[in-house]
Amino acid sequence: MDEDTNNNSLIIVPKRVERIKLHERISHAVNALGFLLAAGTGLVLFYKGLKKLSGGTRSRQLHRVGAALMISAPFFVWGKDWQGWKKTWREITYFSKEDREFLKRAPMYMLGFPVKMPPQGKFNAGQKMNFLMVTFNSAGFVLTGGLLMLRRHLPEKAFPYLIIAHDIQAIVGICGFMAHAYLALLHPDTRPSFRAVIDGTVPVEYALGHHALWSESQKHKLD
């Protein structure tokens, strides 16, 4: 705890530890903004009842702006700390015994039941799964979206299949975003982590409870 005295009153400030660096937070914000813009305009383009709101080609232009933001997001990390990114990628793609056990217990945990979760590293198994889903789903968006932009140069019969694939990716992305938002904003046990996307920090108690293996490696910062 940090203590501060003002007008003879004692203010106790919970100690916090950094989990997300500035360039990672910028990347996260750019990706989120791009996804929301692309998803919102995509809904307008998809649903016939909203076509009156499309403003001609405006929605398509904004849809492409959203896509461009999503594509640019990882470059904020790659350009700033490529070696750190490679280390993060190795950690995210490795699933330990604890990670597999975490995934087994995750459904009951997300529903709010008091489930004891196994110790986790800097990223728990759910965060790893979300990161991989976003990564590969975004790659799919780039592929199908890029081909849709070039549809005049493709066989006409390919167009419906590209639309279906792009829409399925959108559904997967929206479901993933909603689960991510639920855990960050509403779930009582994980809600304290939300501030990390703003200033990069989480309470020490949260780090110890949710990322015990990572906390052990950061012990010099937690004392």
PyMOL commands that set and color helices and strands:
alter all, ss='L'
color gray80, all
select helices_A, chain A and resi 22-46+48-53+58-72+75-78+82-92+97-110+125-149+151-153+158-185+191-193+196-199+204-210+212-217+219-222
alter helices_A, ss='H'
color red, helices_A
select strands_A, chain A and resi 2-6+9-13+16-18+201-203
alter strands_A, ss='S'
color yellow, strands_A
deselect
rebuild
show_as cartoon
